[in-house]
Amino acid sequence: MSNADDSWWRNAVIYQVYIRSFADENGDGIGDIAGLRSRLQYLAHLGVDAIWINPWYPSPLADGGYDVSDYRDIHPAFGTLDEAKQLVTEAHEAGLRVILDIVPNHTSDQHIWFQEALAAGPGSPERDRYVFRDGKGEDGSLPPNDWHAAFGGRTWTRAADGQWYLHLFAPEQPDLNWDNPEVRAEFESILRFWFDLGVDGFRIDVAHGMVKDPALPDLGLTEFAVLTGEDQEDGVHPHWDRDGIHDIFRSWRAIADSYPAPRVFVAEAHVRPGRLAQYLRQDELHTAFNFDFLKCPLDADRLRAVIDRSITDLATVGAPATWVLSNHDETRHVTRYGRAYTGTQHIFQDRPQPTDLALGTRRARAAALLMLALPGSAYIYQGEELGLYEVEDLPEEALQDPTWERSGRTIRGRDGCRVPLPWTGDTPPFGFSANGAAPWLPQPEDWKSYTAEAGQADPTSMLQLYRSALRLRRSNPGLAGEEFRWLDSPDGTLLFERGNGLLCQVNLTDQPIPLPDTCVPLLASGPMGGDGLLPPDTTIWLQRH
């Protein structure tokens, strides 16, 4: 693979691999590196530019691998470090770059550092790597403050010696102290370890949460919030989006730029409007996930506003926008788009609602062509190219998301979007496991119509739509640059022009609308009637004569 184009990331399409659920080659019901290697040609043929692999490090898996116990090795269930090296080499040979997840806000409670901190006791250098504090009250039996954790309950757990440690997520995920120089040096070393191995970049988990106010003031909230009120002044939240994070990312960028083919970063940063661009200044990170677009309902006016804000805000720092419809933390968009309300709900807490899957699928096809026609980079979550829906009826005994237990078994969590992929055949595990072993989460019986094999055989399938769109995205010069302008269109619709006279028209109304004059259709998300009209819930790409 050529590394000549250092700006490949500006318009790349990146495929998210939730490795436990992608493909199982050794037959234990858990996806692995060997399974991913066996499917690299599928991904290359799909037409993506890179893969992003969710955490594959050693971990007790208290939170799906986001509780890392060793940042320089591979979880035995997924394979070995040698296999990881082979994967990177083979991916590059297939024309695919490789992006890993890095989890810098917290480690596993089984990480050697945290075990040393527990053993060393209060005031020790080992304990200073994390956020330990004495409790409130005469005997210190009350938590240091009122913060609430993402998965339910308090953000504090008491150690045996009486001090409390901070965890914004699960108790098994103690937060690191990023004011400690040793922590900063360790993660710089981790970056170099994987960059030296050939990895092309990192997705940064909870990039907006690493720096805390050392005073740890109360928030006055009754539950967890990714961000508090937008009326707060910039940088004053005690643990989200603090200004001190930018010094860390400048040092990371310097490391990435020191390689002959510069490595890249994408941030997971939930921030207030207007703040995201600060993460993407020329000496910081390259890109950041666009959660506003992911969470936006299918409403033409709201989508137009999000697209405008995304492009305009990031242009101030010369960064491209990113676009994404689903990921491992959100209800799959086929399901969301079949509901009365088509946006997302509270993070980790989406509740089942009546869903029209036929309507959701039609809208998902339209949204895919909208996303892939926008300037910037795009992310595809594994299985969306097959049209997979959220599995909302998993048996309770199968649920593994920590939200389930931490919420008193009232919130089912994110397992429904993490069910292993269907590849071939008519019965579970649909080719997921090489020997037919039951996967770690059960698959619906009717996924026999959603396998990659079925999609390959059906010219009208979601898989064929994605392949066609990605092929055009690579070959049509109008989609290559960053040119973008809105054209007038009726209420409830979107119409914009990219370079070289390429148009994208989206109809989100319940009535057909006229197509633009003097244009040749290139690709539509659904059947066209041949009457010069665009049906409801349909997107079309057109080329001016």
Secondary structure, 3 states (H helix, E strand, C coil): CCCCCCCHHHCCEEEEECHHHCCECCCCCCCCHHHHHHCHHHHHHHCCCEEEECCCCCCCCCCCCCCCCCCCCCCCCCCCHHHHHHHHHHHHHCCCEEEEEECCCECCCCCHHHHHHHHHCCCCCCHHHECEECCECCCCCECCCCCECCCCCECEEECCCCCEEECCCCCCCCEECCCCHHHHHHHHHHHHHHHHHCCCEEEECCCCCCCCCCCCCCCCCCCCCCCCCCCCCCCCCCCCCCCCHHHHHHHHHHHHHCCCCCCEEEECCCCCCCCHHHHCCCCCCCEECCHHHHHCCCCHHHHHHHHHHHHHHHHCCCCCCEEECCCCCCCCHHHHCCCCCCCCCCCCCCCCCCCCHHHHHHHHHHHHHHHHHCCCEEEEECCHHHCCCCCCCCCHHHCCCHHHHHCCCCCCCCHHHCCCCCCCCCCCCCCCECCCCCCCCCCCHHHHHCCHHHHHHCCCCHHHHHHHHHHHHHHCHHHCCCCCEECCCCCCEEEEECHHHEEEEEECCCCCEECCCCEEEEEECCCCCCCCEECCCEEEEEEEC
